Amino acid sequence: MNISKSSLITSKKFAIIVSYVGLVLYTFSNLLLTPLYLKFLGMEMYGVYQMVYSMAHYILILDIGISTTMVRYISDYRAKEDKQGEKNVAAHCFGIALIVMVLIVIAGIIINHFLTDIYPAIPAKYYNVSHNLFLAMIATLVGTIFERFLEGIVMAYEHFTVVKALSAFKIVLKIGLTLALLYTGFDVSALVITDLAVEVFVIAFLSIYAFCILKFRFAFLRFDVALLLSVFSFMLAILLQSIVSYVNNLVDKTILGIITTAQDVAVYSVATTFITMFNSLPTVISNVFLPQATRLLNDNPDRKTLTNFVSRPGRYQFMLCGALICGFILFGREFITLWVGKDSLVAWEISLVIMIPNMIPLVQNTVVCVLDAKKKRLFRSVSLFIMSLIHILISTILVYRFGIMGAPIGSAVSYLIGYGLILNIYYHKKIGIDVPRLFKTIFSKTWLCILISGVVSLPLNFIFTNASWVTLAIKVLFFCCVYLLMLFIYGFNSSEKNDIGSIIKRFVR
């Protein structure tokens, strides 16, 4: 397949647009499906599902970054036009992926045996259901490892749009299958059947694309000890990072499931829905920059060039994060009331306590691409791994003392110390990024646009006092219009205006 660099398939800008279409669909799916889950399953069964889901996805820590590793090393060999190197490193990674899949099965069988001992909050009537759910999730996770291997090939060839469009289609497929199963009488099994079916489809599609369209081949040409050590070192850093991510995303629900009740887990899961969407938005932008970062680092860039590389996507990331937090402060309580009812209003507080400090790593997320390109992710991973252990300790103590709100407070403290302080010192001292100038550039003018939009929109909460979807839509639309107007008048710099202009021209043609 001969595809020019200017095509939509390899365009980072278009891939980002497609990714945001996917995020809109993902948001819609959560908004649609969560109330349906609560309706069809009930609060208690939904809480049980979330506990089992959390435990199953801890095992996905064993992923050890197959996709990112493939992108990093294949991109490097592609830059050197070394086809044999591409084949050989892919074969090494495939062997590692097979080992990981076997380990996931073994770990899953062992954990499944002790599942109800781990979660005493699971009612006895749901024991059999929880074990069946867990085993189905393990099967899906095995497929996920192979999916990420294939995804790494496609991303390394910079066919970003294909991967992002497939992710969006996965969401549509999941919505359709889930609704069909729930409305035809299936219980909680509909959720895991859907996930497994979608996984099979994705693997089939990516296999055809990677091996038939891209004509990629992997072959074990030689056992390269130096390469294997390099790959393992890189994967170790990603493994530690995966542990941190899963601790941050799942440990609070696990602690609540052990110490409190299934209902608390269900409420916390409502908050997690918002947090996950919030975290996904800026990550979309940085995900497509690793091949470019690899090429950039080959030219030994100076401090200013590196800082500019990170700050440009960082500004867009802050434009999104800042506006989301401001809008959620203004309208979040009303949204949750309309969406799942007043019984879950504490989810608003939980979400904000976590989202605000988590904005720090999100707006500088492209730094991770620089670390991967330099093969220097290990310090970041070790630091955050230590902070995740502190996170577990703090959250456990606070949950015992304060109940459900102790969990997000523990998360917030660990984010501020790990991401906010330790890592930024490391980036500044060792990686060559001017951190003060980075944040000054990212926040420049944009923070004022967010503040003004929030102040101008605040009176709407006193004008429209009766909660309804119509009035909420009016408020959100007004806030977005004011914010976009402020960005165009004051917030965007000349480069950002050119970026937006080029995107508009591409679609107008």
C-alpha positions in Angstrom: 0.0 0.0 0.0 1.6 3.2 -1.2 0.4 6.1 1.0 1.8 9.6 0.9 2.8 11.4 4.0 0.2 14.1 3.3 -2.6 11.6 3.3 -5.3 11.6 6.0 -4.1 8.1 7.2 -0.7 9.4 8.3 -1.8 12.9 9.3 -1.3 13.6 13.0 -3.8 16.5 13.0 -6.5 14.3 11.4 -5.7 11.4 13.7 -6.3 13.8 16.6 -9.6 14.9 15.2 -10.7 11.3 14.7 -9.6 10.5 18.2 -11.8 13.3 19.6 -14.7 11.9 17.6 -13.9 8.7 19.4 -13.9 10.4 22.7 -17.2 12.0 22.0 -18.6 8.6 21.3 -16.9 7.2 24.4 -18.4 10.0 26.4 -21.8 9.3 24.9 -21.5 5.6 25.5 -20.7 6.2 29.2 -23.6 8.7 29.6 -25.9 6.3 27.9 -24.8 3.0 29.3 -24.1 3.8 33.0 -27.7 4.7 33.8 -28.8 1.6 31.9 -26.4 -0.6 33.8 -27.9 0.8 37.0 -31.4 0.3 35.7 -30.9 -3.3 34.4 -28.4 -4.5 37.0 -29.2 -2.4 40.1 -26.7 -0.5 42.3 -25.5 -3.7 44.1 -24.9 -5.8 41.0 -23.2 -2.9 39.2 -20.9 -2.4 42.3 -20.0 -6.2 42.1 -19.2 -5.8 38.4 -17.0 -2.9 39.1 -15.1 -4.8 41.8 -14.5 -7.7 39.5 -13.6 -5.4 36.6 -11.0 -3.6 38.8 -9.4 -6.9 39.9 -9.3 -8.3 36.4 -7.7 -5.2 35.0 -4.9 -5.2 37.6 -3.6 -8.2 35.7 -3.3 -6.1 32.5 -0.3 -4.5 34.3 1.5 -7.4 32.7 1.0 -5.7 29.3 4.5 -4.1 29.9 3.9 -1.6 27.0 4.0 -4.0 24.0 2.4 -1.3 21.7 4.7 1.6 22.9 7.8 -0.7 22.6 6.9 -1.7 19.1 6.4 1.9 18.1 9.7 3.0 19.7 11.9 0.4 18.1 10.3 -0.1 14.7 10.3 3.7 14.3 14.0 3.7 15.0 14.7 1.0 12.5 12.4 2.6 9.9 14.4 5.9 10.3 17.6 3.8 9.5 15.8 2.0 6.7 16.7 -1.3 8.3 14.0 -3.8 7.3 15.8 -6.8 8.8 16.0 -4.9 12.1 12.2 -4.3 12.0 11.5 -7.9 11.5 13.8 -9.1 14.2 12.7 -6.7 16.9 9.0 -7.4 16.1 9.8 -11.2 16.5 11.4 -10.5 19.9 8.4 -8.5 21.0 6.0 -11.2 19.8 7.8 -13.8 21.9 7.5 -11.5 24.9 3.8 -11.0 24.1 3.2 -14.8 24.1 4.9 -15.1 27.5 2.7 -12.3 28.9 -0.5 -13.9 27.6 0.4 -17.2 29.3 1.2 -15.3 32.6 -2.2 -13.5 32.4 -4.0 -16.9 32.1 -2.1 -18.3 35.1 -2.6 -15.2 37.2 -6.3 -15.1 36.3 -6.9 -18.7 37.4 -5.2 -18.2 40.7 -6.9 -14.9 41.5 -10.3 -16.3 40.4 -10.0 -19.0 43.1 -9.6 -16.4 45.8 -11.8 -13.7 44.3 -14.6 -13.7 46.9 -12.0 -13.8 49.7 -10.4 -10.7 48.3 -13.8 -8.9 48.1 -15.8 -9.8 51.2 -18.3 -7.1 50.1 -19.5 -9.4 47.3 -22.8 -10.9 48.5 -23.0 -14.7 48.6 -25.7 -14.8 45.9 -23.3 -13.3 43.4 -20.4 -15.6 44.0 -20.9 -17.8 40.9 -21.7 -14.7 38.7 -18.5 -12.9 39.9 -16.3 -15.9 39.0 -17.8 -16.3 35.6 -17.4 -12.5 34.9 -13.8 -12.7 36.0 -12.9 -15.6 33.7 -14.6 -13.9 30.7 -12.6 -10.7 31.4 -9.3 -12.7 31.5 -10.1 -14.1 28.0 -10.6 -10.5 26.8 -7.3 -9.4 28.4 -5.4 -12.1 26.6 -6.8 -10.8 23.3 -5.9 -7.2 24.3 -2.2 -8.1 24.5 -2.2 -9.4 20.9 -4.3 -6.4 19.9 -1.6 -4.1 21.3 1.2 -5.9 19.4 -0.7 -5.4 16.1 -1.5 -1.8 17.0 2.2 -1.1 17.6 2.9 -2.2 14.0 0.3 0.2 12.6 1.3 3.1 14.8 5.0 2.6 14.0 4.1 3.1 10.3 2.4 6.3 11.4 -1.0 5.2 10.1 -2.5 6.9 13.1 -5.9 7.5 11.7 -6.5 3.8 11.1 -5.9 3.0 14.8 -7.9 6.0 16.0 -10.9 5.3 13.7 -10.9 1.7 14.8 -11.0 2.8 18.4 -14.0 5.0 17.6 -15.8 2.1 15.8 -15.1 -0.2 18.7 -17.2 2.1 20.9 -20.1 2.1 18.4 -20.0 -1.6 18.1 -19.9 -2.0 21.9 -22.9 0.3 22.4 -24.9 -1.6 19.8 -24.1 -5.1 21.1 -24.6 -4.1 24.8 -28.0 -2.5 24.1 -29.1 -5.5 22.0 -28.2 -8.0 24.7 -29.6 -6.0 27.6 -32.9 -5.4 25.9 -33.2 -9.1 24.9 -33.0 -10.3 28.5 -29.3 -10.8 29.2 -28.0 -9.8 32.6 -24.6 -8.6 33.6 -23.1 -11.2 31.2 -24.0 -8.9 28.4 -21.1 -6.6 29.4 -18.4 -9.2 29.2 -19.8 -11.0 26.1 -19.8 -7.6 24.3 -16.2 -6.9 25.3 -15.0 -10.3 24.1 -16.8 -10.1 20.8 -15.5 -6.6 20.1 -11.9 -7.8 20.9 -12.1 -10.7 18.4 -13.3 -8.2 15.7 -10.5 -5.8 16.4 -7.8 -8.5 16.3 -9.1 -9.7 13.0 -9.1 -6.2 11.5 -5.6 -5.3 12.7 -4.2 -8.6 11.5 -5.5 -8.0 8.0 -4.3 -4.4 8.0 -0.8 -5.1 9.4 0.0 -8.2 7.4 -2.1 -7.8 4.2 -2.2 -4.0 3.6 1.0 -2.9 5.2 2.6 -6.2 4.3 4.5 -6.2 7.6 6.5 -9.3 8.4 8.3 -10.4 11.5 11.0 -13.1 11.6 13.3 -14.3 14.3 16.6 -13.7 12.3 19.0 -13.7 15.2 19.0 -13.8 19.0 20.2 -10.3 19.9 21.1 -10.1 23.6 21.9 -6.4 23.5 18.5 -5.7 21.8 16.7 -7.9 24.3 18.3 -6.2 27.2 17.4 -2.8 25.7 13.8 -3.9 25.1 13.5 -5.3 28.6 14.9 -2.1 30.2 12.3 -0.1 28.2 9.5 -2.5 29.1 10.5 -2.5 32.8 9.9 1.3 32.8 6.6 0.9 31.1 5.6 -2.0 33.5 6.2 0.3 36.5 4.3 3.0 34.8 1.4 0.6 34.2 1.4 -0.4 37.8 1.2 3.3 38.7 -1.7 3.9 36.2 -3.7 0.9 37.4 -3.1 1.8 41.1 -4.3 5.4 40.3 -7.3 4.2 38.4 -8.4 1.1 40.3 -6.9 1.0 43.7 -9.5 3.3 45.3 -12.3 1.1 44.2 -10.5 -1.9 45.5 -9.9 -0.3 48.9 -13.5 0.8 49.0 -14.7 -2.7 48.0 -12.6 -4.2 50.9 -13.4 -1.7 53.6 -16.8 -0.3 52.7 -19.8 -1.5 50.6 -20.7 -2.3 47.0 -22.8 0.8 46.9 -19.8 3.0 47.6 -17.9 1.3 44.8 -20.8 2.0 42.4 -20.9 5.7 43.4 -17.1 6.0 43.1 -17.4 4.3 39.6 -19.7 7.2 38.6 -16.9 9.6 39.5 -14.3 7.4 37.7 -16.4 7.8 34.5 -15.7 11.5 34.5 -12.1 11.1 35.6 -11.4 8.6 32.8 -12.9 10.9 30.2 -11.0 13.9 31.6 -7.7 11.9 31.4 -8.4 10.7 27.9 -8.9 14.1 26.2 -5.3 15.5 26.5 -3.7 12.1 26.1 -5.1 11.8 22.6 -2.8 14.7 21.5 0.4 13.3 22.9 -0.2 9.7 21.7 0.8 10.5 18.1 4.1 12.2 18.9 6.4 9.3 19.7 7.7 8.7 16.1 8.3 12.5 15.8 10.1 12.6 19.1 12.3 9.7 18.1 13.4 11.6 15.0 13.8 14.8 16.9 16.1 13.2 19.5 18.3 11.8 16.7 19.3 15.5 16.0 20.3 16.2 19.6 18.0 19.2 20.1 18.9 22.0 22.6 16.9 22.9 25.7 14.7 25.5 23.9 13.8 23.1 21.1 12.8 20.3 23.5 10.7 22.7 25.6 8.9 24.1 22.5 8.2 20.5 21.4 6.4 19.7 24.6 4.8 23.1 25.1 3.0 23.3 21.8 0.7 20.3 22.4 0.7 21.2 26.1 -1.2 24.4 25.3 -3.9 22.6 23.5 -4.1 20.1 26.4 -4.5 22.9 28.9 -7.2 24.5 26.8 -9.2 21.3 27.1 -8.4 20.4 30.7 -8.9 23.9 32.1 -12.2 24.3 30.3 -13.4 20.9 31.4 -12.7 21.6 35.1 -14.3 25.0 34.9 -17.4 23.6 33.3 -17.6 20.7 35.7 -17.3 23.1 38.7 -20.2 25.2 37.2 -22.5 22.5 35.9 -21.3 19.1 37.2 -23.7 18.8 40.1 -26.7 19.5 37.9 -25.4 17.0 35.3 -25.0 14.2 37.9 -28.4 14.8 39.3 -30.0 14.5 35.9 -27.9 11.6 34.8 -27.9 9.2 37.8 -29.8 11.0 40.5 -29.0 12.9 43.7 -27.9 9.7 45.5 -24.6 9.9 43.6 -23.9 13.6 44.0 -20.8 12.9 46.1 -19.3 11.8 42.7 -18.9 15.5 41.8 -16.7 16.2 44.8 -14.7 13.0 44.2 -14.1 13.9 40.6 -12.9 17.4 41.3 -10.5 16.4 44.1 -8.8 14.0 41.6 -9.1 16.0 38.4 -7.6 19.3 39.6 -4.1 18.0 40.7 -4.1 15.4 37.8 -4.1 18.3 35.3 -0.4 18.8 36.0 0.8 15.6 34.3 -1.9 15.8 31.6 -0.8 19.2 30.2 2.8 18.0 29.9 2.0 14.5 28.8 4.2 14.8 25.6 7.2 14.7 27.9 6.7 10.9 28.1 7.3 10.8 24.3 10.7 12.5 24.9 11.5 10.1 27.7 10.6 7.1 25.5 12.7 8.4 22.6 15.6 9.0 25.0 15.0 5.6 26.7 14.9 7.4 30.0 11.4 6.6 31.3 12.8 4.4 34.2 13.3 7.2 36.7 9.8 8.5 36.1 8.3 5.0 36.5 10.3 4.2 39.7 9.3 7.5 41.2 5.6 7.1 40.5 5.7 3.5 41.6 7.0 4.6 45.0 4.3 7.3 45.1 1.6 4.7 44.2 2.6 2.7 47.3 2.3 5.9 49.3 -1.1 6.4 47.6 -2.3 3.0 48.8 -1.2 3.7 52.3 -2.7 7.2 52.5 -6.0 6.2 50.9 -6.4 3.1 53.1 -5.9 5.2 56.3 -8.2 8.0 55.1 -11.0 5.6 54.0 -11.0 3.9 57.4 -11.2 7.4 59.0 -13.4 9.4 56.6 -15.2 6.8 54.4 -15.5 7.3 50.6 -14.0 10.8 50.4 -10.7 9.4 51.9 -9.9 7.7 48.6 -9.7 10.7 46.3 -7.8 12.8 48.9 -5.2 10.1 48.9 -5.0 10.2 45.1 -4.7 14.0 45.1 -1.8 14.0 47.6 0.2 11.4 45.7 -0.4 13.3 42.3 0.9 16.6 43.8 4.0 15.1 45.3 4.9 12.7 42.4 3.8 14.5 39.2 3.8 18.0 40.5 7.1 18.1 42.4 9.5 15.2 41.9 9.1 14.6 38.2 9.3 18.3 37.2 12.6 18.6 39.1 13.8 15.6 37.1 12.6 17.0 33.8 14.3 20.3 34.4 17.6 18.9 35.8 18.1 15.8 33.7 16.0 15.8 30.6 16.8 19.3 29.4 13.3 20.8 29.6 12.9 24.3 30.9 10.0 23.5 33.2 9.2 27.1 34.4 9.2 28.3 30.8 7.1 25.3 29.8 4.3 26.1 32.3 4.5 29.8 31.5 4.0 29.0 27.8 1.2 26.5 28.4 -0.8 28.8 30.7 -0.1 32.0 28.9 -3.4 33.9 28.2 -5.4 30.7 28.2 -6.0 30.7 31.9 -7.6 34.1 31.7 -9.9 32.9 28.9 -11.1 30.1 31.1 -11.5 32.4 34.1 -13.5 35.0 32.2 -15.7 32.3 30.6 -16.5 30.8 34.0 -17.3 34.2 35.6 -19.6 35.2 32.7 -21.4 31.8 32.8 -21.9 31.6 36.5 -25.0 33.8 36.6 -26.8 31.2 34.5 -27.0 28.9 37.5 -29.1 31.6 39.3 -31.2 32.4 36.3 -32.1 28.7 35.4 -32.7 27.2 38.8 -34.8 24.2 37.8 -32.6 21.3 36.6 -33.4 20.0 33.2 -31.4 18.7 30.2 -32.6 21.7 28.1 -31.4 24.3 30.6 -28.1 22.4 31.2 -27.5 22.3 27.4 -28.1 26.0 27.2 -25.6 26.7 30.0 -22.9 24.4 28.5 -23.4 25.8 25.0 -23.2 29.4 26.3 -20.0 28.6 28.3 -18.4 27.0 25.2 -19.3 29.9 22.9 -17.9 32.4 25.3 -14.7 30.3 25.8 -14.1 29.8 22.0 -14.7 33.5 21.4 -12.2 34.4 24.1 -9.6 32.0 22.6 -10.0 33.5 19.2 -9.8 37.1 20.4 -7.1 36.7 23.1 -6.0 33.1 23.8 -4.7 31.6 20.5 -1.2 32.5 19.3 -0.4 32.9 15.6 0.8 29.3 15.3 -2.4 27.9 16.8 -4.6 30.1 14.5 -2.6 28.7 11.6 -3.2 25.1 12.9 -6.9 25.6 13.1 -7.0 27.4 9.7 -5.2 24.5 8.0 -7.7 22.0 9.5 -10.7 24.0 8.4 -9.2 24.4 4.9 -8.6 20.6 4.7 -12.3 19.9 5.3 -13.6 22.8 3.1 -11.7 21.5 0.0 
